[in-house]
Amino acid sequence: MDKKEFYAKSEKIINETFEAVKKYAKVVAEKTGEAAHVTRLLIQKATLEHQMTKAFSQLGSQVYQTTERQGEKLDLEAPEIQKVLGEIKKLDTELGQVEAVLEKERKVKAVKEAKLKSVRKRTGKSS
């Protein structure tokens, strides 16, 4: 298997996994009754994780190409390496922000559910 074929297969697997995660996020959100904005956040999180996976793959490819194929010492300050590292940092920051909002939303939902459960318990009503 040559390099292009390997990367094409890797890209296909990454993309298929991403599509499966997006579908899963939608199903989970629907089944748990999460709001539409939470569903969008879950999809945004999956998208960012997918983009990070692709960037890490690109970084690995550049490292391999430089060190193994070209037999050169890896220069972490090389523009192409710094570009990918910058992209990874940006994506990681965005992912952290989305995860923080998701966590906040989940806590708000948990508080609402606890209050509802408490009201039901006091009034003797079950769901």
MARPAPA-716321 format. One line per field, with one value per atom (N, C-alpha, C, CB): residue number from 1; atom name; x, y, z. Coordinates in Angstrom, 1 decimal. Glycine has a CB too. Example, Ala and Ser with C-alpha at 12.3 -4.5 7.8 and 13.67 -1.06 7.14 Angstrom:
% residues 2
n: [1_1_1_1_2_2_2_2] $
atom: [N_CA_C_CB_N_CA_C_CB] $
east: [13.2_12.3_13.2_11.3_12.8_13.7_12.9_14.1] $
north: [-5.7_-4.5_-3.3_-4.5_-2.2_-1.1_0.0_-0.6] $
up: [7.8_7.8_7.8_9.0_7.1_7.1_7.9_5.7] $
***
This chain:
% residues 127
n: [1_1_1_1_2_2_2_2_3_3_3_3_4_4_4_4_5_5_5_5_6_6_6_6_7_7_7_7_8_8_8_8_9_9_9_9_10_10_10_10_11_11_11_11_12_12_12_12_13_13_13_13_14_14_14_14_15_15_15_15_16_16_16_16_17_17_17_17_18_18_18_18_19_19_19_19_20_20_20_20_21_21_21_21_22_22_22_22_23_23_23_23_24_24_24_24_25_25_25_25_26_26_26_26_27_27_27_27_28_28_28_28_29_29_29_29_30_30_30_30_31_31_31_31_32_32_32_32_33_33_33_33_34_34_34_34_35_35_35_35_36_36_36_36_37_37_37_37_38_38_38_38_39_39_39_39_40_40_40_40_41_41_41_41_42_42_42_42_43_43_43_43_44_44_44_44_45_45_45_45_46_46_46_46_47_47_47_47_48_48_48_48_49_49_49_49_50_50_50_50_51_51_51_51_52_52_52_52_53_53_53_53_54_54_54_54_55_55_55_55_56_56_56_56_57_57_57_57_58_58_58_58_59_59_59_59_60_60_60_60_61_61_61_61_62_62_62_62_63_63_63_63_64_64_64_64_65_65_65_65_66_66_66_66_67_67_67_67_68_68_68_68_69_69_69_69_70_70_70_70_71_71_71_71_72_72_72_72_73_73_73_73_74_74_74_74_75_75_75_75_76_76_76_76_77_77_77_77_78_78_78_78_79_79_79_79_80_80_80_80_81_81_81_81_82_82_82_82_83_83_83_83_84_84_84_84_85_85_85_85_86_86_86_86_87_87_87_87_88_88_88_88_89_89_89_89_90_90_90_90_91_91_91_91_92_92_92_92_93_93_93_93_94_94_94_94_95_95_95_95_96_96_96_96_97_97_97_97_98_98_98_98_99_99_99_99_100_100_100_100_101_101_101_101_102_102_102_102_103_103_103_103_104_104_104_104_105_105_105_105_106_106_106_106_107_107_107_107_108_108_108_108_109_109_109_109_110_110_110_110_111_111_111_111_112_112_112_112_113_113_113_113_114_114_114_114_115_115_115_115_116_116_116_116_117_117_117_117_118_118_118_118_119_119_119_119_120_120_120_120_121_121_121_121_122_122_122_122_123_123_123_123_124_124_124_124_125_125_125_125_126_126_126_126_127_127_127_127] $
atom: [N_CA_C_CB_N_CA_C_CB_N_CA_C_CB_N_CA_C_CB_N_CA_C_CB_N_CA_C_CB_N_CA_C_CB_N_CA_C_CB_N_CA_C_CB_N_CA_C_CB_N_CA_C_CB_N_CA_C_CB_N_CA_C_CB_N_CA_C_CB_N_CA_C_CB_N_CA_C_CB_N_CA_C_CB_N_CA_C_CB_N_CA_C_CB_N_CA_C_CB_N_CA_C_CB_N_CA_C_CB_N_CA_C_CB_N_CA_C_CB_N_CA_C_CB_N_CA_C_CB_N_CA_C_CB_N_CA_C_CB_N_CA_C_CB_N_CA_C_CB_N_CA_C_CB_N_CA_C_CB_N_CA_C_CB_N_CA_C_CB_N_CA_C_CB_N_CA_C_CB_N_CA_C_CB_N_CA_C_CB_N_CA_C_CB_N_CA_C_CB_N_CA_C_CB_N_CA_C_CB_N_CA_C_CB_N_CA_C_CB_N_CA_C_CB_N_CA_C_CB_N_CA_C_CB_N_CA_C_CB_N_CA_C_CB_N_CA_C_CB_N_CA_C_CB_N_CA_C_CB_N_CA_C_CB_N_CA_C_CB_N_CA_C_CB_N_CA_C_CB_N_CA_C_CB_N_CA_C_CB_N_CA_C_CB_N_CA_C_CB_N_CA_C_CB_N_CA_C_CB_N_CA_C_CB_N_CA_C_CB_N_CA_C_CB_N_CA_C_CB_N_CA_C_CB_N_CA_C_CB_N_CA_C_CB_N_CA_C_CB_N_CA_C_CB_N_CA_C_CB_N_CA_C_CB_N_CA_C_CB_N_CA_C_CB_N_CA_C_CB_N_CA_C_CB_N_CA_C_CB_N_CA_C_CB_N_CA_C_CB_N_CA_C_CB_N_CA_C_CB_N_CA_C_CB_N_CA_C_CB_N_CA_C_CB_N_CA_C_CB_N_CA_C_CB_N_CA_C_CB_N_CA_C_CB_N_CA_C_CB_N_CA_C_CB_N_CA_C_CB_N_CA_C_CB_N_CA_C_CB_N_CA_C_CB_N_CA_C_CB_N_CA_C_CB_N_CA_C_CB_N_CA_C_CB_N_CA_C_CB_N_CA_C_CB_N_CA_C_CB_N_CA_C_CB_N_CA_C_CB_N_CA_C_CB_N_CA_C_CB_N_CA_C_CB_N_CA_C_CB_N_CA_C_CB_N_CA_C_CB_N_CA_C_CB_N_CA_C_CB_N_CA_C_CB_N_CA_C_CB_N_CA_C_CB_N_CA_C_CB_N_CA_C_CB_N_CA_C_CB_N_CA_C_CB_N_CA_C_CB_N_CA_C_CB_N_CA_C_CB_N_CA_C_CB_N_CA_C_CB_N_CA_C_CB_N_CA_C_CB_N_CA_C_CB] $
east: [0.9_0.0_0.9_-1.0_0.7_1.5_0.9_1.6_1.7_1.4_0.0_2.5_-0.2_-1.5_-2.7_-1.5_-2.5_-3.6_-3.8_-3.3_-2.7_-2.9_-3.6_-1.5_-3.2_-3.8_-5.2_-3.0_-5.5_-6.9_-7.8_-7.0_-7.3_-8.0_-8.2_-7.4_-7.1_-7.2_-8.2_-5.8_-8.2_-9.1_-10.6_-8.8_-10.8_-12.1_-12.6_-12.1_-11.8_-12.1_-12.4_-11.0_-11.6_-11.8_-13.2_-10.7_-13.5_-14.7_-15.9_-14.7_-15.8_-16.9_-17.2_-16.6_-16.1_-16.3_-16.9_-14.9_-16.5_-17.1_-18.6_-16.4_-19.0_-20.4_-21.2_-20.6_-20.6_-21.3_-21.4_-20.5_-20.4_-20.5_-21.6_-19.1_-21.7_-22.7_-24.1_-22.6_-24.3_-25.6_-25.9_-25.6_-24.9_-25.0_-25.4_-23.7_-24.7_-25.0_-26.5_-24.1_-27.0_-28.4_-29.3_-28.7_-29.0_-29.9_-29.9_-29.5_-28.7_-28.6_-29.4_-27.2_-29.2_-29.9_-31.4_-29.4_-31.9_-33.3_-33.9_-33.6_-33.2_-33.6_-33.6_-32.8_-32.6_-32.5_-33.3_-31.1_-33.9_-34.7_-33.9_-35.6_-32.7_-31.9_-32.4_-30.4_-32.2_-32.6_-31.8_-32.5_-32.4_-31.8_-30.4_-32.6_-30.2_-28.9_-27.9_-29.0_-28.3_-27.3_-26.9_-27.9_-27.9_-27.6_-26.6_-28.9_-26.8_-25.8_-24.5_-26.3_-24.4_-23.1_-22.5_-23.3_-23.2_-22.7_-22.1_-23.7_-22.8_-22.4_-21.1_-23.5_-21.1_-20.0_-18.7_-20.2_-19.0_-17.9_-17.3_-18.4_-18.2_-17.8_-17.0_-19.0_-17.5_-16.8_-15.4_-17.6_-15.3_-14.0_-13.0_-14.1_-13.6_-12.8_-12.3_-13.5_-13.2_-12.9_-11.7_-14.1_-11.9_-10.9_-9.5_-11.3_-9.6_-8.3_-7.7_-8.6_-8.5_-7.9_-7.3_-9.1_-7.9_-7.3_-6.0_-8.2_-6.0_-4.7_-3.6_-5.0_-4.0_-3.0_-2.4_-3.5_-3.3_-2.9_-1.9_-4.1_-2.3_-1.4_0.0_-2.1_-0.1_1.2_2.0_0.9_1.4_2.1_2.7_1.2_2.0_2.4_3.6_1.3_3.6_4.7_6.0_4.4_5.8_6.9_7.5_6.4_6.7_7.1_7.9_6.0_7.2_7.8_9.2_6.9_9.3_10.6_11.7_10.4_11.3_12.3_12.6_11.9_11.6_11.8_12.1_10.7_11.2_11.4_12.5_10.0_12.7_13.7_15.0_13.2_14.9_16.0_16.6_17.1_15.7_16.1_15.8_15.5_16.4_16.1_14.8_17.3_14.0_12.7_13.0_11.7_12.5_12.6_11.2_13.2_11.0_9.6_9.3_9.5_10.3_10.1_9.8_11.3_9.8_9.5_8.1_9.7_7.9_6.6_5.5_6.7_5.7_4.6_4.2_5.0_5.2_4.9_4.2_6.2_4.7_4.1_2.6_4.9_2.4_1.0_0.0_1.0_0.4_-0.4_-0.6_0.1_0.5_0.4_-0.5_1.8_-0.4_-1.3_-2.7_-0.9_-3.0_-4.4_-4.9_-4.4_-4.0_-4.4_-4.7_-3.3_-3.9_-4.1_-5.4_-2.9_-5.7_-6.9_-8.1_-7.0_-8.1_-9.2_-9.3_-8.9_-8.2_-8.3_-9.0_-6.9_-8.7_-9.3_-10.8_-8.7_-11.2_-12.6_-13.3_-12.8_-12.6_-13.2_-13.4_-12.3_-12.5_-12.6_-13.8_-11.3_-14.0_-15.1_-16.4_-15.0_-16.5_-17.8_-18.0_-17.7_-17.0_-17.2_-17.6_-15.9_-17.1_-17.5_-19.0_-16.6_-19.4_-20.8_-21.7_-21.1_-21.3_-22.0_-22.1_-21.4_-21.0_-21.0_-22.0_-19.6_-22.0_-22.9_-24.3_-22.6_-24.6_-26.0_-26.4_-26.1_-25.5_-25.9_-26.1_-24.7_-25.4_-25.6_-27.0_-24.5_-27.3_-28.6_-29.7_-28.7_-29.6_-30.6_-30.7_-30.2_-29.6_-29.6_-30.3_-28.2_-30.1_-30.7_-32.2_-30.2_-32.6_-34.0_-34.7_-34.2_-34.1_-34.6_-34.7_-33.8_-33.8_-33.8_-35.0_-32.5_-35.2_-36.3_-37.6_-36.2_-37.7_-39.0_-39.2_-38.9_-38.2_-38.3_-38.8_-37.0_-38.2_-38.6_-40.0_-37.7_-40.5_-41.9_-42.8_-42.1_-42.4_-43.3_-43.4_-42.7_-42.3_-42.2_-43.1_-40.8_-43.1_-43.9_-45.4_-43.5_-45.7_-47.1_-47.7_-47.3_-46.8_-47.2_-47.5_-48.4_-47.0_-47.3_-46.0_-47.6_-46.3_-45.1_-45.1_-45.2_-44.0_-43.9_-44.5_-42.5] $
north: [-1.2_0.0_1.2_0.0_2.1_3.3_4.4_3.9_5.5_6.5_7.2_7.6_7.5_8.1_7.2_8.5_5.9_5.0_4.9_3.6_4.8_4.7_6.0_4.6_7.1_8.4_8.5_9.6_8.0_8.0_7.1_7.6_5.9_5.0_5.6_3.7_6.2_6.8_7.9_7.3_8.8_9.9_9.4_10.8_8.3_7.7_7.2_6.6_6.5_6.0_7.2_5.1_8.2_9.3_10.0_10.4_10.2_10.8_9.9_11.1_8.6_7.8_7.8_6.3_7.8_7.9_9.2_7.7_10.3_11.6_11.6_12.7_11.0_11.0_10.1_10.4_9.0_8.2_8.9_6.9_9.7_10.4_11.5_11.1_12.2_13.2_12.5_13.9_11.4_10.7_10.3_9.5_9.8_9.4_10.5_8.7_11.7_12.9_13.3_14.0_13.2_13.6_12.6_13.6_11.3_10.3_10.5_8.9_10.6_10.8_12.0_10.9_13.1_14.3_14.2_15.5_13.5_13.3_12.4_12.7_11.3_10.4_11.0_9.1_11.8_12.4_13.7_12.6_14.1_15.3_16.6_15.2_16.6_17.8_18.8_17.5_20.1_21.2_21.2_22.5_21.9_21.9_22.6_22.7_23.6_24.2_23.3_25.5_22.4_21.4_20.4_20.6_20.0_19.2_19.8_18.8_21.1_21.8_21.9_23.3_22.0_22.0_20.6_22.4_19.6_18.2_18.0_17.2_18.5_18.4_19.2_18.8_20.4_21.3_20.6_22.7_20.0_19.3_18.2_18.7_17.4_16.3_16.8_15.5_17.9_18.5_19.0_19.7_19.6_20.1_18.9_21.0_17.9_16.7_16.1_15.6_16.0_15.5_16.3_15.5_17.7_18.6_18.4_20.0_18.2_17.9_16.6_17.9_15.6_14.3_14.4_13.3_15.2_15.4_16.2_16.1_17.2_18.0_17.2_19.2_16.3_15.5_14.5_14.7_14.0_13.1_13.8_12.6_15.1_15.9_16.1_17.2_16.4_16.6_15.4_17.1_14.2_13.0_12.7_11.8_13.0_12.8_13.6_13.1_14.9_15.8_15.3_17.2_14.9_14.4_13.1_14.0_12.2_11.0_11.3_10.0_12.2_12.6_13.2_13.5_14.1_14.7_13.8_15.9_13.0_12.2_10.9_11.9_10.2_8.9_8.9_8.0_9.6_9.7_10.5_10.1_11.7_12.6_12.5_14.1_11.8_11.5_12.8_10.9_13.8_15.0_15.0_16.2_15.9_16.1_17.0_16.8_16.7_17.4_18.8_16.7_19.8_21.2_21.6_22.1_21.7_22.1_23.6_21.9_24.3_25.7_25.9_26.6_24.8_24.9_25.4_23.5_26.3_26.9_26.0_27.8_24.9_23.9_23.2_22.9_23.0_22.4_23.4_21.8_24.6_25.6_25.9_26.9_25.9_26.1_25.1_26.1_23.8_22.7_22.8_21.4_23.1_23.2_24.4_23.5_25.5_26.6_26.3_27.8_25.5_25.1_24.2_24.3_23.3_22.4_23.2_21.3_24.1_25.0_25.7_26.0_26.2_27.0_26.1_27.6_24.9_23.9_23.5_22.7_23.3_22.8_23.9_22.5_25.1_26.2_26.2_27.6_26.1_26.1_24.9_26.1_23.8_22.6_22.8_21.4_23.4_23.6_24.5_24.2_25.5_26.4_25.7_27.6_24.9_24.2_23.2_23.4_22.5_21.6_22.3_20.8_23.5_24.3_24.6_25.5_25.1_25.4_24.2_26.1_23.1_21.8_21.4_20.7_21.5_21.2_22.1_21.3_23.3_24.3_23.9_25.7_23.6_23.2_22.0_23.0_21.0_19.8_20.0_18.7_20.9_21.2_21.9_22.1_22.8_23.5_22.5_24.6_21.6_20.6_19.7_19.7_19.3_18.5_19.2_18.1_20.5_21.3_21.3_22.7_21.6_21.6_20.3_22.0_19.2_17.9_17.6_16.8_18.0_17.8_18.6_18.2_19.8_20.6_20.0_22.0_19.5_18.9_17.6_18.5_16.8_15.6_16.0_14.8_17.0_17.5_17.9_18.6_18.6_19.1_17.9_20.1_17.0_15.8_15.0_14.9_14.9_14.1_14.8_14.0_16.1_16.9_16.8_18.3_16.8_16.8_15.4_17.6_14.4_13.0_12.6_12.8_13.4_13.1_12.4_14.4_11.4_10.7_11.2_9.2_10.9_11.3_10.2_11.7] $
up: [0.0_0.0_0.0_1.2_-1.0_-1.0_-0.1_-2.5_0.1_1.0_0.7_1.0_-0.6_-0.9_-0.6_-2.4_-0.9_-0.6_0.9_-1.2_1.7_3.1_3.7_3.7_3.2_3.7_3.3_3.3_2.1_1.6_2.5_0.1_2.8_3.6_5.0_3.7_5.6_6.9_6.9_7.3_5.9_5.8_5.7_4.6_5.0_4.8_6.2_3.8_6.9_8.2_9.2_8.8_9.2_10.1_9.7_9.9_8.5_8.0_8.4_6.5_8.2_8.6_10.1_8.1_10.8_12.3_12.7_13.0_12.1_12.4_12.1_11.6_10.9_10.6_11.6_9.2_12.0_13.0_14.4_13.2_14.8_16.0_15.9_16.3_14.7_14.6_14.7_13.2_14.1_14.2_15.6_13.2_16.3_17.7_18.5_18.2_18.3_19.2_19.0_18.8_17.8_17.5_18.2_16.0_18.1_18.7_20.2_18.3_20.8_22.3_22.7_22.7_22.0_22.4_22.3_21.5_21.3_21.1_22.2_19.7_22.5_23.5_24.9_23.4_25.2_26.5_26.7_26.9_25.6_25.6_25.8_26.8_25.3_25.4_24.4_25.2_24.7_23.8_22.5_24.5_21.5_20.2_20.3_19.3_21.2_21.3_21.9_22.1_22.7_23.3_22.1_24.5_21.3_20.2_19.3_19.4_19.0_18.2_18.8_17.9_20.1_20.8_20.7_22.3_20.8_20.7_19.3_21.0_18.3_16.9_16.7_15.9_17.3_17.2_17.9_17.8_19.0_19.7_18.8_21.1_18.3_17.4_16.2_16.9_15.6_14.5_14.9_13.9_16.0_16.4_16.7_17.7_17.3_17.6_16.3_18.4_15.3_14.0_13.3_13.1_13.4_12.8_13.5_12.9_14.9_15.6_15.2_17.1_15.0_14.6_13.2_14.5_12.3_11.0_11.1_10.1_12.0_12.2_12.8_13.1_13.8_14.4_13.3_15.6_12.5_11.4_10.4_10.6_10.1_9.3_9.9_8.9_11.2_11.9_11.9_13.4_12.2_12.2_10.8_12.6_9.8_8.4_8.1_7.4_8.6_8.3_9.1_8.7_10.3_11.1_10.4_12.6_10.0_9.4_8.1_9.1_7.3_6.0_6.2_5.2_7.2_7.4_8.0_8.4_9.0_9.7_9.0_11.1_8.5_7.9_6.4_8.2_5.7_4.2_3.7_3.6_4.4_3.9_4.8_4.0_5.9_6.8_7.4_6.0_7.6_8.2_9.7_7.5_10.4_11.8_11.9_12.6_12.8_12.9_13.5_13.8_12.8_13.2_13.6_12.1_15.0_15.4_15.1_16.9_14.7_14.4_12.9_14.7_12.1_10.7_10.5_10.0_9.5_9.3_9.1_8.0_8.4_8.2_9.5_7.1_10.4_11.7_12.6_12.4_12.6_13.4_13.0_13.3_11.7_11.2_11.7_9.6_11.7_12.1_13.7_11.7_14.4_15.8_16.2_16.4_15.5_15.7_15.5_14.8_14.5_14.2_15.3_12.8_15.8_16.9_18.1_17.1_18.4_19.6_19.5_19.8_18.4_18.1_18.3_16.7_17.7_17.8_19.3_16.9_19.9_21.3_22.2_21.9_22.0_22.7_22.5_22.4_21.2_20.8_21.5_19.3_21.4_22.0_23.5_21.7_24.2_25.6_25.9_26.2_25.1_25.3_25.1_24.3_24.1_23.8_25.0_22.5_25.4_26.5_27.8_26.8_28.0_29.2_29.1_29.4_28.0_27.8_28.0_26.4_27.4_27.6_29.0_26.8_29.7_31.2_31.9_31.8_31.6_32.3_32.0_31.8_30.7_30.3_31.1_28.8_31.2_31.9_33.4_31.7_34.0_35.4_35.6_35.9_34.7_34.7_34.6_33.6_33.7_33.5_34.7_32.2_35.3_36.5_37.7_36.9_37.8_38.9_38.6_38.9_37.3_37.0_37.3_35.5_36.9_37.2_38.6_36.5_39.4_40.9_41.5_41.5_41.0_41.5_41.2_41.0_39.9_39.5_40.3_38.0_40.5_41.3_42.8_41.4_43.3_44.7_44.7_45.1_43.7_43.7_43.5_42.5_42.7_42.5_43.8_41.4_44.5_45.8_46.8_46.3_46.9_47.9_47.5_47.9_46.2_45.8_45.7_44.6_45.8_45.6_44.2_46.4_43.2_41.8_41.3_41.0_40.4_39.8_38.3_39.9_37.7_36.3_35.4_35.9] $
***
